[in-house]
Amino acid sequence: MNQIILTSDQYHELAKQLIYSMSKQHRIVAINDLKHIKYRLTAPIFVALEFESDKVIASFDDIEAFAYADTEYEALAQLCEEIVQIYEDLREDRDNLGAMPSKWLSYLEEIIECR
C-alpha cells in the first residue's frame, strides 16, 4: 500500500525550513588567515560554528581544536590562536608525539608556513 504523507511541494518547503533552522544554529566557514604575524595558511581550512543561546563555539575537528566566545568574530580569533598554539606545541615536542598528535602535526605542516 502506497500512502503519500507530504506532497512534493510540502516536502520541499519542509526541507527549506529545516535547512534554514539548522543554519541559524550551525554553520561551516572557511578561514584563509590565522591572523598571526609569524604564520600563514597555504590553503583555507573549514571550521564549524555552533550558535548557542549566549555563546558561539568555533571548532576545527581535524585537530580537535575549539574556542568559544560571545561573538562569531571573537570565537574565530580565539580558534586561530588555539591552532597556532597547538602547532607550536606539537613542533616543540615532535620527538615525543603519539600517533594522533603526529598526524595533526603532519597536517598542520602541510597547511601552515612561516612568514
N, C-alpha and C positions, 0 to 999 in steps of 0.2 A: 504494500500500500504506500503510495507516494503522497505525502502531505507537505504542502508549502506553508511555512510559518511566516516568512517575510517575502514580500515582493522584491524584485530586483532593485527597484528604486529605494525601498525601505532599507535593504541590505547596504547599499552604497551610502546612504545617509547615515546609518548607524556606524559604518566603518569610518567615515569622515569625522563624526563626533568623537569616536574613540581615539583616533589619531590626534585630534585637537586637544582632547583631555590629557593624553599622555605627554604631549609636547609641552604642556604647562608644568608638568612635574619632572620630566626627564628630557635631556637634550644632549646630543653629541656635537662637539665643536672642535675645530682644528686650531692648533696652536702652531704658529710659524716662528715664534721667537721666545726664548727663555727670559728675555729682559735682564740679561746678565752681561756685565762688561767683559767677562773672560770667556764665555761660551756662546756658541750659536748653534742652532739646529740646521742640519743639512737637508732635512725633509720634515714636512709637517707631521705632528703627532695628533692623534684624536683622543680627546678626553670626554668623559661623561660629566654632565652637570645634573644634579638632583636638587630640586627645589622643595624644601620643607617649609613649614609654617613661618619660621623666623630665621632660617639658615640656608645657605647654599653649599652643597658638598661637590667639590671637583675631584675626580679620580682618574688616574692613569693606570688601568688594570694590568698593563703589560709588565709593570714593575711593582705593582701593589702600592702605589703612592696615592695619597689623598690629602686634601686640605678642606677646611670648612671656614666660612666667614659669613658676614651679614649680607654681602652683595656678591654678584657674579664676578665682577672685576677683582675684588679682594680675594675671593676663593681661587681664581685662576692665577693671580700673582703669587699667592702662597704656595700653590701647587708647583709653579715654576721653581720657586725657592727649594721646595722639597725634592724635586727632581735633581736639581744641581747638588744638593746636599747628599743625596743617595749616590749620585755619580762620583762625587769626590770621595765619599767614604769607601765605596767599592774599589775605586782605583788605589786608594791608600792601603787597603788590606787585601790586595789582589792575590797574594800567595796563600791566604787562609780562607778562601771562599768555598762554600759548599756548591753543590750542583746548580741550584736555582739562582743564587746570587751571581754565580759565574755567567749564567745565561743572561741575566739582567745586564751585567757589565758589558758583555759582548754586544748586546742590542744597543745599549746606550753609546758605546764607542762607534757604532755604525751611524748614529743619528746626531751625535754631538761632536763638534770640533772646537778646538781652542782658537781664539781670535789672534 
